[in-house]
């Protein structure tokens, strides 16, 4: 069931999203060669707790405050003291904050140091895919308009679009209806309505679109071992515009 949010709920979700943006602005510069994914996770957790929030992922029993996926890891990378970030890595930080019961969700893929050109292009195109999906997320359109916008850019560039995982509704729980695929497919295709809060999140692979689940039953990797990039924003739909609630530059918009 799709739950449309009222003004009070959207304001609560907005506060959570702005706190998440503040966290990213603090953490992203710290993602450098030599830091472990566990240390990154601890930075995220410390920031949330010190500002009255808590990790939204705890609702789903994920063993970390942040999903930190490196190179061929698509999503749900588990923070580890043993996973040390190297020069040239691409690191996807997928984080949500539960602030007074309101949930935010966003992902940024960080390019660390001297990233090879083909990986840099992958990240840049994934960001283009997100921008296109956001542009299509307007009241009156359908969910498939988002899917097609994301897919068209990725396919034009020769990339694989992950089809096993997708965007979703968010705000009062981590994952809500509707699902928002990143490629065309069958299934529900509701019209986008005022009051929807949606997490649009392209997951784009350098090679095949196929993915595998690792033995830890959380981490998803590309089936061919090639790199993957992931970008995500939480959006609130209004009658006359769509607001990017997790915009890193939200203070300039207010």
C-alpha positions as CSV (number, residue, x, y, z in Angstrom):
1,X,0.0,0.0,0.0
2,X,1.3,3.4,-1.0
3,X,1.1,5.8,1.9
4,X,0.8,9.5,1.0
5,X,2.5,11.8,3.5
6,X,0.9,14.8,5.0
7,X,2.6,18.2,5.6
8,X,3.7,17.3,9.1
9,X,5.1,14.0,8.0
10,X,7.0,15.5,5.1
11,X,8.5,18.1,7.4
12,X,9.7,15.4,9.7
13,X,11.2,13.4,6.8
14,X,12.8,16.6,5.5
15,X,14.5,17.2,8.8
16,X,15.9,13.6,8.7
17,X,17.0,14.1,5.1
18,X,18.8,17.4,5.9
19,X,20.6,15.7,8.8
20,X,21.6,12.9,6.4
21,X,22.9,15.5,3.9
22,X,25.0,17.1,6.7
23,X,26.4,13.7,7.6
24,X,27.5,13.1,4.0
25,X,29.1,16.5,3.8
26,X,31.1,15.5,6.9
27,X,31.9,11.9,5.9
28,X,32.7,12.1,2.2
29,X,35.9,14.1,2.6
30,X,37.1,11.4,5.0
31,X,36.9,8.6,2.5
32,X,40.5,8.3,1.6
33,X,43.1,5.6,1.0
34,X,44.0,3.8,4.3
35,X,40.6,4.2,6.0
36,X,38.7,1.0,6.7
37,X,35.0,0.6,5.9
38,X,34.4,0.0,9.6
39,X,36.0,3.4,10.4
40,X,33.7,5.1,7.9
41,X,30.7,3.3,9.4
42,X,31.7,4.6,12.9
43,X,31.9,8.1,11.6
44,X,28.4,7.8,10.2
45,X,27.1,6.3,13.4
46,X,28.7,8.8,15.7
47,X,27.3,11.7,13.6
48,X,23.8,10.4,13.7
49,X,23.8,9.6,17.5
50,X,25.3,13.0,18.3
51,X,22.5,14.8,16.5
52,X,19.6,12.8,18.0
53,X,19.2,10.2,15.2
54,X,20.0,6.6,14.8
55,X,20.8,4.3,11.9
56,X,17.7,3.5,9.8
57,X,19.3,0.2,8.7
58,X,19.0,-1.2,12.2
59,X,15.3,-1.6,11.5
60,X,16.3,-4.3,9.0
61,X,18.9,-5.9,11.2
62,X,21.8,-4.9,8.9
63,X,25.2,-5.2,10.8
64,X,26.2,-1.6,10.4
65,X,25.0,2.0,10.4
66,X,25.9,2.3,6.7
67,X,26.1,0.0,3.7
68,X,29.6,0.6,2.3
69,X,30.1,-1.1,-1.1
70,X,33.5,-1.1,-2.9
71,X,34.2,-1.5,-6.6
72,X,32.3,-4.7,-7.7
73,X,30.0,-4.6,-4.7
74,X,26.6,-3.2,-5.8
75,X,24.8,-2.8,-2.5
76,X,24.8,-3.8,1.1
77,X,28.5,-4.0,1.7
78,X,29.1,-4.8,5.4
79,X,31.5,-2.5,7.2
80,X,34.8,-4.3,8.1
81,X,38.0,-3.5,9.9
82,X,39.8,-5.6,7.2
83,X,38.4,-3.8,4.2
84,X,40.9,-0.9,3.7
85,X,40.1,1.7,1.0
86,X,42.7,1.9,-1.7
87,X,43.7,4.6,-4.1
88,X,41.5,4.2,-7.2
89,X,38.5,2.6,-5.5
90,X,35.0,3.7,-5.9
91,X,33.0,3.5,-2.7
92,X,29.2,3.6,-2.5
93,X,27.9,4.9,0.9
94,X,24.2,4.0,1.3
95,X,22.9,5.5,4.5
96,X,19.6,6.2,6.2
97,X,18.8,8.0,9.4
98,X,15.8,7.4,11.7
99,X,15.1,10.8,13.3
100,X,12.1,10.7,15.6
101,X,10.6,8.0,13.5
102,X,11.1,9.7,10.2
103,X,13.4,8.0,7.7
104,X,15.8,9.4,5.2
105,X,17.8,7.4,2.5
106,X,20.5,8.5,0.2
107,X,23.6,7.1,-1.6
108,X,26.7,8.6,-3.0
109,X,29.5,6.9,-4.8
110,X,32.8,8.4,-3.8
111,X,35.8,8.3,-6.3
112,X,39.0,7.8,-4.2
113,X,42.2,9.2,-5.6
114,X,43.3,8.2,-9.1
115,X,40.2,6.4,-10.4
116,X,40.6,4.8,-13.8
117,X,38.8,6.7,-16.6
118,X,36.2,3.9,-17.3
119,X,35.2,3.8,-13.6
120,X,35.0,7.6,-13.4
121,X,32.7,7.6,-16.5
122,X,30.6,4.9,-14.9
123,X,30.1,7.1,-11.7
124,X,29.4,10.2,-13.8
125,X,26.8,8.4,-15.9
126,X,25.1,7.0,-12.8
127,X,24.8,10.5,-11.5
128,X,23.2,11.5,-14.9
129,X,20.8,8.6,-14.5
130,X,19.8,9.8,-11.1
131,X,19.2,13.3,-12.4
132,X,17.1,12.0,-15.3
133,X,15.1,9.9,-12.9
134,X,14.5,12.9,-10.6
135,X,13.4,15.0,-13.6
136,X,10.8,12.3,-14.5
137,X,9.5,12.1,-10.9
138,X,6.7,14.6,-11.1
139,X,3.0,14.5,-10.2
140,X,1.0,13.0,-13.0
141,X,3.7,10.9,-14.4
142,X,4.0,7.2,-13.8
143,X,6.7,5.2,-12.0
144,X,7.7,3.8,-15.4
145,X,8.7,7.3,-16.5
146,X,11.4,7.2,-13.9
147,X,12.5,3.7,-14.9
148,X,12.7,4.6,-18.6
149,X,14.6,7.8,-17.9
150,X,17.3,5.9,-15.9
151,X,17.5,3.0,-18.2
152,X,17.8,5.0,-21.4
153,X,20.9,6.9,-20.3
154,X,22.6,3.8,-18.9
155,X,21.9,1.6,-22.0
156,X,23.0,4.4,-24.3
157,X,26.4,4.3,-22.6
158,X,26.6,0.5,-22.8
159,X,26.1,-0.3,-19.1
160,X,24.1,-2.9,-17.3
161,X,21.1,-1.8,-15.3
162,X,20.5,-3.8,-12.1
163,X,17.1,-5.3,-12.3
164,X,17.0,-7.4,-9.1
165,X,17.0,-4.4,-6.8
166,X,15.2,-1.1,-7.1
167,X,14.2,2.2,-5.6
168,X,11.2,2.5,-3.3
169,X,8.9,4.6,-1.2
170,X,10.4,5.8,2.0
171,X,9.8,8.1,5.0
172,X,8.0,6.2,7.7
173,X,9.9,3.0,7.1
174,X,13.1,2.1,5.3
175,X,11.4,0.4,2.4
176,X,7.8,1.2,1.4
177,X,5.6,0.9,-1.7
178,X,5.9,1.5,-4.5
179,X,8.9,-0.2,-6.0
180,X,10.8,2.0,-8.5
181,X,12.7,-0.2,-11.0
182,X,15.6,1.2,-12.9
183,X,14.7,-0.5,-16.1
184,X,11.4,-1.2,-17.9
185,X,9.5,-4.3,-16.7
186,X,6.2,-5.8,-15.8
187,X,4.4,-5.1,-12.5
188,X,2.6,-2.3,-10.8
189,X,3.0,1.1,-12.5
190,X,1.2,3.6,-10.3
191,X,0.8,7.3,-11.1
192,X,3.0,9.6,-9.2
193,X,0.9,11.6,-6.7
194,X,1.3,14.6,-4.5
195,X,2.4,13.4,-1.0
196,X,4.6,10.6,-2.3
197,X,8.1,10.4,-0.8
198,X,10.3,8.3,-3.0
199,X,13.9,7.0,-3.0
200,X,15.1,7.0,-6.6
201,X,18.4,5.0,-6.8
202,X,20.1,3.9,-10.0
203,X,22.5,0.9,-9.6
204,X,24.5,0.8,-12.8
205,X,27.1,-1.8,-13.7
206,X,30.1,-1.5,-16.0
207,X,29.4,-4.9,-17.5
208,X,26.5,-7.3,-17.1
209,X,23.3,-6.3,-15.3
210,X,23.3,-9.7,-13.5
211,X,24.3,-9.8,-9.8
212,X,25.1,-12.4,-7.2
213,X,24.4,-12.6,-3.4
214,X,27.5,-13.3,-1.3
215,X,27.5,-15.9,1.5
216,X,26.9,-13.3,4.1
217,X,23.4,-13.0,2.7
218,X,23.6,-9.2,2.5
219,X,26.3,-8.1,0.0
220,X,25.3,-8.0,-3.7
221,X,28.1,-8.1,-6.2
222,X,28.3,-8.0,-10.0
223,X,28.2,-11.4,-11.6
224,X,31.2,-10.6,-13.8
225,X,33.3,-8.9,-11.1
226,X,33.2,-5.5,-12.9
227,X,32.6,-2.3,-11.1
228,X,29.2,-0.9,-10.0
229,X,28.1,2.6,-9.1
230,X,25.1,3.7,-7.0
231,X,23.4,7.0,-6.5
232,X,20.2,7.8,-4.6
233,X,18.1,10.7,-3.3
234,X,14.9,10.9,-1.3
235,X,12.3,13.0,-3.0
236,X,9.0,14.6,-1.9
237,X,6.4,15.1,-4.6
238,X,4.2,18.2,-4.6
239,X,1.6,19.4,-7.0
240,X,3.9,21.9,-8.7
241,X,7.4,20.6,-8.0
242,X,9.5,17.8,-6.6
243,X,11.9,18.5,-3.8
244,X,15.2,16.7,-3.5
245,X,15.1,16.3,0.3
246,X,18.6,14.9,0.6
247,X,20.3,17.5,-1.6
248,X,23.8,18.1,-0.3
249,X,23.4,21.8,-1.0
250,X,19.9,22.0,0.6
251,X,20.9,25.1,2.6
252,X,21.3,27.0,-0.7
253,X,17.8,26.1,-1.7
254,X,16.1,27.4,1.4
